[in-house]
Amino acid sequence: MSEPTSRGRSAWRLKRLRGADVARLVASWALSFLALLLTAELLPGFTYDSWVPLAVAAAVTGVVGMVVRPVLVQLSALIGWLAVALATLFGQAVIMQLALALVPGAQFDSFWTAVAASWINAAFGTLLAWLMSAGTDESFVVGLLRLPAAEVADRDVDGVVFVQLDGVSFPVMQWALQSGTMPTLRRWVDDGSHEVREWTVQLPCTTPASQQAVLHGTSDGVPAFRWYDRELGRVLVANHPQDAAVIEARASDGRGLLADDGVSISNVFSGDAPRAAMTMSRLEPTRGSRRTRRVVAHFLLRPDGLSRSLYRTLAEVVRERFQAVRQVRLRVYPRVHRSWTFAALRAFSNGLLRDLNTEMVAEEMMRGARSVYVDYVDYDEVAHHAGATRIESLAALTGLDRVLAALEQVAERAPRRYHFVLLSDHGQAQGEPFASRYGTELSELCASLTHSETTGVEGSVEGWGRVDSVLEDIKPTGSDSAGTKATRLVDRRIKPEETADGADLVVLGSGNLGLVYVPGPERLSLEEIEARWPSLVPGLAGHPGIGFVAALGSRGPVVIGEKGRHELVSGVVEGDDPLLPFGDHAAGMLLAATLMGRAPDLYVNSALDAGTLEVGAFEPLVGSHGGLGGWQDRGFLLTPTGFTPTGPLVGGVQVHHHLVGILDSLGHRTSLRRSVP
């Protein structure tokens, strides 16, 4: 990111930082003393002779914590998530109890008094720190900057941090840069260190398809976010760990983007990274990640970390409920019901998960990892329920900009130089959901047109996968722990029907893209579907909420609209072209998607309002992605100057080749090239 500094400048910076560290140490001790004094005044079981023992105890508590806390962290990582929870609740109490045992003149009358004192002390400490620093982001960054730097043998090889801002379209990124919403990125662009370009997302416009393409170099075999798999005879959902492992195994050739000492953090797929954390395809059902447990324990065992998580979680829930009520009061349209469940998911993704991702990325940078790929879902999670262009969705980008500013500071101390590459996996389109507007689900419409037994899988499941990734990755090794049971409770809430026993049709929603499958080992042709259910395709194509239906005909893929047909191989159009509202690139993208071996018998795309660019999701979401229409197929790529693509990038596979080219130019992947026969 930055040029190597001279030895003289480094020495000057070291002296300055040492002075700042002393100032922070004194401030921390003063705040700890005040918090301890207030705690002692509130708890009758906490007695002291004078303020002097408390002042000494504040200092001793810090020293004892430096010794005991790492031990608790390692024990928690070894034992499992239950140990993390116990250490979170009682770890600081143990530290305070040990500290006061060393200080005469101050004592607790019981361990439970110590527990109460630790929580009250943490609350007071957080409040005092917040009053003095106007927030907790600064202290979080200070914690990141204290991570030790490792020695690396190949420090002349620059590293790359790939940051995926989930769901951020190119137009939204342009707005964020122009409005000042993301000052760090704006500075990078203004300084000339980075350039931003648009790339065209393949169909389907989903995280699994884009990540498989970007990380593994192929989008084949991923027809949506979830689909009926003919080979397995059940529905696959990309953010379910076992399903993600199956999908990646089909796509991986061992030479993914991260194969050369790369790290995958909080993704669906691993990119063949040797190390991965909270990555769906690596969440094995019999073991969690000791490393993830260690990071979680390290973060939550710090009083500021635990308090920060609680404060931000509560603040995010309150903020979400206020914004949801405001949308109703102002009669914002279109909108969807924003439940308390979504408020909790938003608090998780924009609070704890963001911090865990950032801490893990910082650790890997200080370790000297050659490349890191991390997915931040903050904007995407909010935009699904609030709307892609709404104020609360755009405000999430400001928080992500602060993350980038923090990682930029970490890069200045890392053992190798790092370049930052930012990209989105897709954009989002906005509009009233199909069922809300027309009073029927897509599956119900198909059932009425065919009079057949139909299984519908159209609920929103994307957000729950983030929770699942953390719970699975911190559960204990080889045991069916409470963490596993919690994950299963989540699974029961979100998992669709795994099989299609007894169903004539399986209908799934993936944003504004619908998939209709006829269960069985073989895909039916358009002619076979029309012979079995004569009213199905005309009824779908003629519905006012549907833009087109795509199927595999006798002369190749064909797109059917209400008043016309478009043969994708020959380009012949009869009547009105149903793809005309969706852009010149629509035919090529749909041709590739329809020819995919695991494509559905019918692709169904919602209608597009040419004036507002609004679509109608087949899930209960106001912001959606999956099909064609709006900004969902307009991704962005922000690269260091000199690594900017010279021509248009169409599809995640081309993005993959461009990113691999960046790594090649920096001296990565040489061992991978040598291993090719």
N, C-alpha and C positions, 0 to 999 in steps of 0.2 A: 504494500500500500504506500509506504513512504520509503524514501531513499535511505540507505544506511548512514547513520550519523558518524561524525568524526569522533576520535577518542577524547579530544578535549571537550567537545560538546556533551558527550556521554558523561564525563566526569562532573561537569558543571550541573547537568541534570540530576545526577546521583546525589550531589550535595543538596540541591534544592529539595529533592524528594525526601531526604533524610530530615531536613528541617520541617517539612510539612508533616512527616510521620510523627515527629515529636509533638507538634501542635495538636494533631488528631488524637494522640495518646493522652495528652493532658485533658483535652475536651471530653474524651470518652470517660476518663476517670471521674471528672467533675459531674458528668451526667449520671454515671453509675452511683456515685455517692448521693446525689440528690434523690434519685429513684429509691435507693436503699433507705434513706432517711424517711421518705414519705411512706414507704412500705412498713417500716417499723412503727410509725405512728398509727397505722391502721390495724395492725395485727397485735392483739394482746399477748399472743404466745411468742412474739419476737421481742426480746428484751435486750437493752444495752445500757452501759454505765454512762456514756457520754458520746458526743459526736465523733470523738477521736477514733474509737474502735470501728465505727462505721466507715470512716474515711479509709482506715487501713484495710477493712474487710472488702471495700470496693476494689482496691488494688489487688488484694490477694485473690479475690474471686476471678479477676481477669487472668492472673497467672495460673491458677489452678485449672481454669477453663482451657487454657492453651495446652495443658498436659493431659487432662482427662477427656476433653471433647474428641480428639482424634481416636482415642481408644474406643469410645462409645460408637463413633462412626464406623470403625472397622468391624466391631462386634455386630452392629446393625446390618452391615453389608453381608456378613457371613451368615447370619441367622435368618434374616428375611424381613418382610414388610411389617410383621407384627412387632419385631424388635425396633424397627424405625418408629412405629407409633408409640411404643412404650418410652423409648429414649426421648421422643419429642415431648411427651407429657411430663416425664420425670427426670430427664437428663440434667436440666439446669438446676433442679432441686438438689440432686446429688452433688453437683459442683458447689452450690452455695453451702450445703451442709459440711462438705469437706473444708471449704475455705474458713467458715466460722469456727470449726474445730481447731484451727491454727491461730485464731485471733482471740485473746482473752478480752472479756468485757462485752461480748455480744454472743447470743445463743438463741436457738429455737427450742421450744419445749417438746416438739415431736417432729417426725418426718413430714407429717401432713401439713404442719405449719410451714415447713420448708417448701413444700409443693405450692401452697397458696402464695407464699412469699415470692417464689420464682416467677409465677404468673403475674402477680401484681407488679413486681419489680420490672418485668419485661414490658408490661403495659405502660407504666410510668416512663420507663426509659425511651420507649418508642414515641410517646407523646412529647417528651422533652426534646428528643432529637428532631422530631418533625417541626416543633416550634422554632428550633434554632436553624434548621436547614431547609425549611419549606418543602419537605417531602423526604422520601427514602431512596430515590434513584441514585443520588450521589453516594450514599453509603454502600449501596449494592455495587456500584462501579468500583469503589475503593476495595471492596472485597475481591472483585475480579482481578484487580491490579496487584493484589498480594499473592496471587498464585505463583508458585516457583517455576522458573524457566528451566527446561531440560537442556542437556547438551546434545546436539545433533551432529552427526558426522558429515552430512551433506548440506550444510547451511548455505552453500552457494546456489542451491536449487530453491527457487522461490516456490512458496505454497499458494494455494487458491482456496478461498472460502466462497462456496456457492450458497447464496441465500435465496430461497424460494419464498416470495411473498404471495401466498396462496390466493388465487382468485382476482388479483389486481390486473385489470385490463390496461392496455396502452393508453386509451383516452383518460382513464382515471389517474394513471401515473403522470401524464402530461399536466392534468389539473393540479395534482399534488405539488409538482415542481413549480408551477406558475403561481400558486396561491400562498406558498410559504409553509404548507402543511408538513413538508419534509425538508427542513433546513440543511441537514447534513448532506442529503443527496443533492440538493440544489447547489451547495458549496462544491461538491465533487464535480458537478457538471460545469459550473461557472469557472472553476479553476482549470478546467480542461483536462482533468485526470480521468474523467469518465464520459462516455457517450451513451445515449439511450436510443434504441431502435425497436421497431415493431416486428413481431413474428406471427405468422398465421397458424393458429392451432388446428391440429387435425380433428377429424370427427371420429369418435366422440370427444367433446370438449370437457374432459373430466380429469381429475388428478391421477387416477390409476393409469389411464391411457398415456397421458403426458409424461408422468414419471417413468413409466416403463420405457417410453421412447427416449427420453432424455438420459436416463441412467443406464439403460441396457441396449439402446440403439434399435429398438423395434417396437411398434405399436400394435403389431399383429396379435390377435387372440384376446383383445380387450375391447369388446363391442360397446361397453357402457360402464357405469359404476358397479352395477350388479347385473347378472344375466343368468339364463338357464343354460347350464353346460350339458350338452348332449352326451359327451363322453362319460361324465360322472352321473348323469341323470338327476341332477339337483341344481338349486340356485347357488351361484358363487357370489359372494360379496367381498369386494376388494379390501375393505378395512376390517375384515375378520382374519385374525392371524393365520389360522390353518389354511384358509382360502388364499390369502396373499402368498403363502409359501408355495402353494400349488401353481399359482399364476407365474411367480418368478422363476420357478424351476423350469417351466416351459420356455421362458424367454431368455434365460441366462446362458451365455457362452463362456463365462469365467473372465471376460475381458471388459466388464462394464466400466463406466466412467470413473468409479472409485477403486478399481482393482489394485492400483499401485499405492499402497499405504493410505488409502482414503478412509473416511469415517462417515457413516450414515447416521443422522440424528433426526428422529421424529418424522420419518418418511413412511410411505407404503412399501417401497422396495429398497433394496440395499445397494444397487449398483455394483454388486460383487465386492463391497468393501470388506476388508479383513476385520474391521471393528464396527459395531452398530449398537445403537441405543434407541429404545422406544421406536423401533422400526418393525412394521407389521409382519413382514415376511420372515423376521428373525425371532419372533416371540414364540418360542417353543412351548408346548403345553405342559412340559414336565419341569421346566426350570425358568427362573427369572434371571436378570442380569445383575451380578454382584456390583458391577460398576455403577449401574443406575441406582441401586440401593444406596451405594456410598455417596453419590452426589445428592440424592434426596435427603439422606441423613445429615450430610454436611451442611446443607442449606437450612433444614428445619431445626437442627440442633443449636444453631446460633440464635440467640434471642431476637436479634434484628431480622433474621431470616423468617422465623416463625411468625413474629409480629407483622412483618411485611406481608406475608402470605394471607394472614387473617384479615389485616386491614384492607388489602387490595381486593380480596374476595368479597368482603362485605361492601366495599365502595362500588365494585363493579355490579353487584346485584342491585344495590340501591339506584345506581345510575341507569341500569337497564329498565327497572320498573318505572322510573320517572319518565324515561324516553318512550316507553311503550304507552303509558297513559297520555303523554303529550301527543303522540300520533293520533290516538283516538279523539282527544279533545279538539285537535286542530283539523280533524277529518281528513287526514292525509290519505291519499289514494294513489295507487293500490297499496294495500297492507294486508298482513295476516295476523292472527292471534299470536301474541308473544307470551308464552307461558312461563311459570316459575321454573320449569325444567330447563327451558332455554336460558333463563337468567343464570342458572347454576352452570350450564355448559359454557356460557360466555365468560363467566367469572373464572372458570378453570382455564380456558384457552387463552384469555387475555391477561391472566394473572400467574398462577403457579406454573403452567406449562411454558409460558414465555420465559420466565426466569430460569426454569430447569434447562430449556434449550440453550439459553444464553450462557449459563454456567458451563454446560457441557462443551459448547463450541469454544469458549475461552480456555478450558482445560486442554482441549486437543490442540489449540494453537500454541499454548505454552509447552505442550509435549513435543511440538514440532511436526505434527501430522502433515503430510504433503498436501492433502486436500480434505475438505469437509463440505458436506452437503446437508443443509438443514432446512426444514419446512416450517415457516411461521404461518399459522392459520387464522390469526386475529381478525384480519379484515374479512376473510371469506366467511367465518362463523357469524359475524355480526350482519354482513350484507345479505345472507340467506334469509334472515328474518326481518331485518329493518329495511332492506332495499339497497341496491348496489351503489346508488348515488346519494343516499341519505347522509345527513350530517354526522350521525353517530358512527356510520360505517367509515366515512372518510377520516373521522377523528382517530380511529384505530391506527391509521397510518402514522400519526404523530408518535404514538408509543413505539411503533416499529422503527421509526427514525432514531429514537433515543437508544434503542438496542444497537443500531448500526454505529452510532457515535461511541457507545461503550466498547464495542468490538474494535473500532478504530484505535482506541487508546490501548487495548490489549495488544494489538498488532505492533505497536511501537516498542513493546517489551518482549515480544515473542523471539524465540531463538532463530527464526528465519523470516525473511521478508514475505508478506502476504499481500495478494491481490484479491479484491472483492469483486465478485460477479453476481449481479442480482437478476432474477428472472421470475416470471409468473408462469404457472402451468396452464392457465386459461383466464378468461375474464368472466364477467357475469352479465346477464341480461335481467331486465326487471319486468314485472307485470303481475296481474292477478292470477292466482292459480286456476288451472282448467276446471277443477271440480267446484271451486267457489263460484266461478262465473257462470258455468253451465249446469250446475246442480247434479253432476254425475261424474264418477271416476272413469278413467279410460277403460279399466277392466269391466265396469258395469256397461259401458257403451258397447264393448265387444260382445259381452254376453247377450245383450238385447238384440244385436245384429245377427248372432249365430244361434241363439237359443241353446247354447252349449254350456257345460260345466267349465267355469273359468276361475282360475286362481289369480288374484291380484296382489302384487307386491309393490306398493306405491307410497309407503310411509317414509319419512325422512330419517335416515340412519347415519349420515356422515359424521355429525358431531360426536356421537357416542364412541366412535372409534378412537378419538383422542384420549378419552378417559380409559378405555380398554388398554391402550398401548402402555400407559403408565402403570396401571394395576397389574397387568401381566408381567411387566418387566421388573417389578420389585417384589414379586412373590417369592417365597423360599424355594430352594432347590429341591426337586424331587418329592414334593409333598402337596397334598390337597389342602392348602391353608385357607384361612379366612379371606385372603386376597383372591384366591381362586374362586371361592364361593361368591364373593362380591362381583367378580367378573361374570360369573354365570348368571347372576341376577340381572346384570346389564344386558347380557346376551339374550335372555328371555324377553326382555323388553323390546329389543330391536331386531332380532333375527327373524327373517321371513321363513316361509315354508321351505324346507330343504328339498323336498321331493315334490313331484307333480302327480302323485298317485291319484287316479280317478279324474284328473282334470283333462279336458279337451284342449284348453288354451292356458298358457301362462303369460300374464301381462305384467310388465314391470315398468316403473317410471324412473327415469334418470334425468332430472331436471326437466327441460321441455322436450326431451327425446323419449319416446315410448318404444318398447320392444314387445312384440307379440310372437310367442313361440308355440309351436305345436309339438308337445312332448314326443320324443322318439329319437331313434339314432340318426335319422336323415332329415335334412332340411327340405321343406316342400317348395315347389316352384309356384310362381304366381298363378299359373294355369291350374295347378292342383288345388290351390286354396280357393280359387274362384269356382271350381267344380264342386268342392265340398261345402263352401259357404258363399253362395252367390252374392249375398248382400253385404258381406263384411268389408271388402275393399271400397266399393262405391259408397257405402254408408260412412266409412271413416273419411274418405277423401272429400265427401260432400258436407261434412260437419263444419260449421262456421269457426270452430276453435282449432281446426286442424289445417295445416298448410299443405302437407303432402304425405303420401305413403310410398315407401320404396320397397321393392321386392326383386327377387331373381327370376326373370322371365326366360322364355325359350331363346330369346336373342340377347340375353345378358341382363344386367340390372336395369330396371325401369322405374321411373318416378311418376306417380299418378296424382293429379290434382283434381279439383272439382270440374274444371273445364278443359283439361288437357293432359298430355303425357309427354315425357322426355326420356328417350332411350339413351342411356349414359355412354354406351360403347360407340354407337354410330353418331350420336349427337342429334338424331332426328327428333323434331318436336311436332306433335300433333295438337292443334288447338292452342290454348294459352299455356305458355311455359310455366309450370308450377314452381320452378326454381328461380324465376326472374327476380322476386323480391329479396332473395338471399345472397345475391352477389355473384360475380363472375367465377369465383373460386368454388362455389357450392357444388357444381357438377363433378369436378375432379375429386373433391373430398368425399362426396357421397359414393362415387364409384369405388374408391378404395375401401370404404367402410362396408359397402354392400357385398363386395367380393370376399370379405374376410370369412375364413372358414367357420368361425363361431358366431357369425352374424345371425340375427333373428330371422324368422320367416318374413316378418314385416317390421320395418322401421317406420315409426310414426312421429312426425315433427309437428309441433304446434304451429298455429298461424302466427304471422308477424304483422304488427301494426306499423305500416310504413312511415306514419307520421311521428309516433312516439318511440319506435323501435322496441315496443313491448312484446313479450311472448307470454305464453301461459304454461307454467310448469305442471307436470303431471304428479308432482309432489306438493305438499302444503307449504310452499316457499314463495316469497315475493321476489327474491333474488335467486337466479338459477343458472345452471350451465349444463351442457350435455349435448345439445343439438345445434341447430343453426338459427341465427337471428340475433340482432343486437350486438353487444360487444363481447360475447362469450368466446368467440374465436379470435380475439385480438389480444395476444399476449405481448409482454414487453421483455426486452433484454437490455440490461445496463452493464456495459463492460468497460474495463480500463482502455483508455485511448491506445490504439495500436493493436487491440484485440477485437475491434469492431468488425462485424461481418461486412463484406464488400457488396453483397447482393442480398436479395430477399431470402428469408428463411420460411419455408412452408412445411409445417409439421415438426413434431418433436424429434424425429429422426435426424433432420438437418441440424437442429439445435445441438443434438448429441455430437454430431461430427464436428461442429464448430467448437464446442467445449473441449472435445478430445484434442482438437488442433491447438487450443490454448495450452493444454497440459503438455503436449508434445513439444511446443516451442519453448517451454520452460525447462525441458530436460526430464520430464516425467515419462513413465511407461517404456523406458528403454529395455528393462528386463522382460516386459510383456512382448516386445517386438522380437527379442532374441529367442523367446520360447515358441514362436510360431514356426511350424515345420516348413 
